[in-house]
């Protein structure tokens, strides 16, 4: 199986925030944004492995700025690391200024997807070769995030989380 670069999975969804998708303050509902991020992530995961993919977890979401009605959103998702059958997808959400076109980062999230076959059995996925400094940083930290998740869910003993332990040396 040939390894791939993160840019091969890059998915950009551009969408408009409509009145029916907002709260009483006329800002986008968080759940609406999460659904869009999940869709972009699933496309990125599928582009990476060319298999059926299912959402395994939403590991991190940070809402840093409200998104008002009428805003144009650009949701950028790409695989940050691949494991045996799972992939971590990092999602950046940008809002375009309606007049200048300048983009402001308003959200980010980390999703995990698993590639499966037609019987819902996990299947192997290609590895990732990060190229940029940001891709390398996200690639390296993905293993720590995975180990932390496994420790918290009691699927890994803390003593086995070598990447996490290395942070405290």
C-alpha positions in Angstrom: 0.0 0.0 0.0 1.6 3.3 -1.1 1.9 6.1 1.5 0.2 9.4 0.7 0.7 13.0 1.6 -1.9 15.1 3.5 -2.5 17.3 0.5 -3.8 14.3 -1.4 -6.8 14.2 1.0 -7.4 18.0 1.2 -11.1 18.8 1.1 -12.4 22.3 1.1 -16.1 22.9 1.6 -17.4 26.4 1.0 -20.8 27.2 2.3 -23.1 30.1 3.2 -24.7 30.5 6.7 -28.5 30.8 6.2 -31.0 32.2 8.7 -32.6 28.8 9.4 -29.2 27.6 10.7 -28.7 30.2 13.3 -29.5 30.8 17.0 -31.5 33.8 18.4 -28.3 35.9 18.2 -28.2 35.2 14.4 -25.0 33.1 14.8 -24.5 29.6 13.3 -25.6 26.8 15.6 -22.6 24.8 16.8 -24.2 21.5 15.8 -24.6 22.8 12.2 -20.9 23.6 12.1 -20.0 20.2 13.5 -22.1 18.5 10.8 -20.3 20.4 8.1 -16.9 19.6 9.6 -17.9 15.9 9.8 -18.8 15.9 6.1 -15.6 17.5 5.1 -13.6 15.1 7.3 -15.3 12.1 5.9 -14.5 13.2 2.3 -10.9 13.7 3.3 -10.7 10.3 4.9 -12.3 8.6 1.9 -9.9 10.4 -0.5 -7.0 9.1 1.6 -8.0 5.4 1.7 -10.6 5.0 -1.1 -12.8 2.9 1.2 -16.0 3.3 3.2 -15.2 5.4 6.3 -17.1 5.9 9.5 -16.8 8.5 12.2 -15.1 7.0 15.3 -14.8 10.1 17.4 -14.7 13.9 17.6 -11.5 14.4 19.6 -11.4 18.1 19.9 -13.4 21.1 18.8 -12.6 24.7 19.6 -15.2 27.4 18.9 -13.2 30.6 18.9 -15.4 33.1 17.1 -19.2 33.4 16.4 -20.2 32.9 12.8 -23.0 35.4 11.8 -25.8 34.7 9.4 -24.7 35.5 5.8 -21.1 34.5 6.4 -19.1 32.4 3.9 -17.3 29.5 5.6 -14.4 27.6 4.2 -13.9 24.2 6.0 -10.6 22.7 5.2 -10.0 19.0 6.2 -7.0 16.7 5.6 -5.6 13.6 7.1 -3.0 14.4 9.7 -2.0 10.8 10.5 -3.0 7.3 9.6 -2.7 4.3 11.9 -3.7 0.7 11.1 -7.3 1.3 10.0 -8.0 4.7 11.6 -7.1 8.2 10.4 -7.0 11.4 12.3 -8.4 14.3 10.3 -7.5 17.9 11.3 -10.2 20.5 10.3 -9.7 24.3 10.1 -12.7 26.5 9.7 -12.3 30.0 8.1 -14.8 32.8 7.7 -14.5 35.2 4.8 -15.1 38.8 5.4 -18.1 39.8 3.2 -16.4 43.0 1.9 -12.7 42.4 1.9 -12.6 38.6 1.4 -10.0 38.4 4.2 -10.2 35.0 6.0 -10.3 34.6 9.8 -9.9 31.3 11.6 -13.1 30.7 13.6 -12.9 27.0 14.6 -10.8 23.9 14.4 -11.4 20.3 15.2 -9.9 16.8 15.1 -12.0 13.9 13.9 -11.1 10.2 13.8 -12.4 7.9 11.1 -12.1 4.2 10.5 -12.0 2.6 7.1 -14.2 -0.4 6.8 -15.3 -2.9 4.2 -18.9 -3.8 3.1 -19.3 -5.9 6.3 -18.2 -3.1 8.5 -14.9 -4.8 9.3 -11.9 -2.4 9.7 -9.4 -2.5 6.8 -5.9 -1.2 6.5 -5.2 2.4 5.3 -2.2 3.9 3.6 0.3 5.7 5.8 0.9 9.5 5.7 4.1 11.3 4.7 3.8 14.9 6.1 5.5 17.6 4.1 5.1 21.0 5.7 6.1 22.0 9.2 2.5 22.2 10.2 1.8 18.8 8.8 4.8 17.4 10.6 3.7 19.0 13.9 0.2 17.6 13.6 1.5 14.2 12.5 3.8 14.0 15.6 1.1 15.1 18.0 -1.5 12.7 16.6 0.2 9.8 18.3 0.1 11.5 21.7 -3.6 12.3 21.2 -4.3 8.7 20.3 -2.4 7.4 23.3 -4.2 9.8 25.6 -7.6 8.7 24.2 -6.6 5.1 24.7 -5.5 5.7 28.3 -8.6 7.6 29.2 -10.8 4.9 27.8 -8.8 2.3 29.7 -7.7 0.5 26.4 -4.1 1.3 27.2 -2.2 1.3 30.5 -0.6 4.6 31.3 2.8 2.9 31.6 2.5 1.8 27.9 1.9 5.4 26.6 5.5 6.0 25.7 4.8 9.2 23.7 2.9 10.8 26.6 5.5 9.8 29.1 8.2 11.4 26.9 6.5 14.8 27.4 7.3 14.7 31.1 11.0 13.7 30.9 
